[in-house]
């Protein structure tokens, strides 16, 4: 379900008189941040399956071939969350594990998106200030 559809459903549940305007509000507020349609973004996602069972992005960055960066938006946040859940369901689900996904992201004309790439487990080292290595 898209972010705007979910927001519209919630607005109707709350009895908001302008529920039909949710998409317009999203576009007016964050539309300039939305991923460009049919543009290939290359990048990475560093993510974890926490010991509490959460699937969390730690860091991410995507750029076009021209060097334009992908900004955060409600649409990309939904796509990112869906992708990480897909990776989790594919077996990247060890509690406390950290993975780095590298590949491409494309936002399709129909509003769906596609991630193509691989996740690899990462070795983590704790670093604390003032402690010798």
C-alpha positions as MATLAB code, in Angstrom:
seq = 'XXXXXXXXXXXXXXXXXXXXXXXXXXXXXXXXXXXXXXXXXXXXXXXXXXXXXXXXXXXXXXXXXXXXXXXXXXXXXXXXXXXXXXXXXXXXXXXXXXXXXXXXXXXXXXXXXXXXXXXXXXXXXXXXXXXXX';
ca = [
       0.000    0.000    0.000;
       1.340    3.420   -0.892;
       2.087    6.034    1.738;
      -0.537    8.384    0.368;
      -3.213    5.680    0.179;
      -2.493    4.674    3.780;
      -2.674    8.337    4.839;
      -5.974    8.784    3.013;
      -7.451    5.701    4.692;
      -6.297    6.973    8.094;
      -7.761   10.420    7.355;
     -11.131    8.824    6.580;
     -10.936    6.781    9.805;
     -10.334   10.001   11.750;
     -13.193   11.734    9.986;
     -10.981   14.376    8.380;
     -13.129   16.442    6.014;
     -10.327   16.719    3.431;
      -9.396   13.041    3.124;
      -9.482   13.250   -0.666;
      -6.797   15.931   -0.629;
      -4.142   13.781    1.071;
      -2.312   13.008   -2.190;
      -2.264   16.696   -3.101;
      -0.890   17.615    0.328;
       1.851   14.967    0.023;
       2.767   16.248   -3.441;
       2.769   19.890   -2.317;
       4.849   19.133    0.771;
       7.311   16.458   -0.341;
       6.781   16.088   -4.090;
      10.113   17.733   -4.920;
      11.853   14.944   -2.950;
      10.124   12.048   -4.717;
      12.339    9.699   -6.766;
      12.291   10.564  -10.463;
      10.354    8.079  -12.582;
      12.407    5.636  -14.709;
      15.726    7.057  -13.465;
      18.334    4.533  -12.300;
      19.866    5.325   -8.917;
      22.960    3.355   -7.853;
      23.883    3.057   -4.213;
      23.926    1.143   -0.975;
      21.866    0.445    2.132;
      23.493   -0.479    5.435;
      20.862   -2.167    7.590;
      20.397   -4.390   10.621;
      18.045   -6.880   12.182;
      18.208   -5.708   15.783;
      18.271   -8.017   18.784;
      14.740   -6.743   19.512;
      13.472   -7.956   16.128;
      13.342   -4.612   14.307;
      14.546   -4.230   10.729;
      16.313   -0.868   10.599;
      18.261    1.062    7.981;
      21.491    2.461    9.427;
      22.648    4.463    6.423;
      21.911    4.698    2.699;
      22.926    6.740   -0.316;
      21.832    6.657   -3.968;
      22.968    8.738   -6.951;
      22.160    8.915  -10.644;
      24.889    8.486  -13.261;
      24.953   12.312  -13.458;
      25.672   12.515   -9.703;
      22.241   13.736   -8.552;
      21.513   12.389   -5.077;
      18.247   10.722   -4.119;
      16.605   12.597   -1.248;
      14.530   11.022    1.483;
      10.772   11.160    0.905;
       7.667    9.332    2.129;
       7.656    7.359   -1.126;
      11.284    6.246   -0.825;
      10.862    5.482    2.894;
       8.033    3.086    2.027;
      10.044    1.518   -0.803;
      13.087    1.148    1.469;
      11.061   -0.465    4.243;
       9.426   -2.885    1.802;
      12.812   -3.800    0.321;
      14.421   -4.451    3.706;
      11.488   -6.674    4.691;
      11.975   -8.565    1.416;
      15.691   -9.027    2.188;
      14.798  -10.188    5.708;
      12.346  -12.753    4.325;
      15.045  -14.030    1.942;
      17.130  -15.175    4.920;
      19.036  -12.080    6.045;
      17.471  -12.373    9.480;
      20.021  -13.179   12.160;
      19.309  -11.102   15.301;
      22.056   -8.554   15.732;
      23.267   -9.016   12.149;
      24.318   -6.121    9.939;
      24.133   -6.256    6.133;
      25.206   -4.011    3.296;
      23.045   -4.058    0.195;
      24.537   -2.647   -3.023;
      22.748   -2.186   -6.313;
      20.240   -0.032   -8.156;
      16.842    1.471   -7.416;
      14.261    2.458  -10.046;
      10.874    4.094   -9.466;
       8.417    2.863  -12.105;
       5.769    4.948  -13.852;
       2.934    3.021  -12.138;
       4.241    3.978   -8.661;
       5.997    0.705   -7.891;
       9.755    0.418   -7.462;
      12.460   -2.135   -8.142;
      15.671   -2.804   -6.249;
      18.318   -4.934   -7.983;
      21.423   -5.947   -6.080;
      22.867   -8.092   -3.305;
      23.053   -8.014    0.472;
      26.222   -9.168    2.164;
      26.814   -9.669    5.894;
      29.164   -7.175    7.514;
      31.721   -7.651   10.252;
      31.225   -5.047   12.957;
      33.730   -3.722   15.452;
      32.719   -1.701   18.506;
      34.691    1.505   18.902;
      34.438    3.559   22.073;
      36.163    6.893   22.673;
      39.148    6.777   24.982;
      39.733    3.044   24.712;
      42.865    1.580   23.223;
      42.404   -0.643   20.193;
];
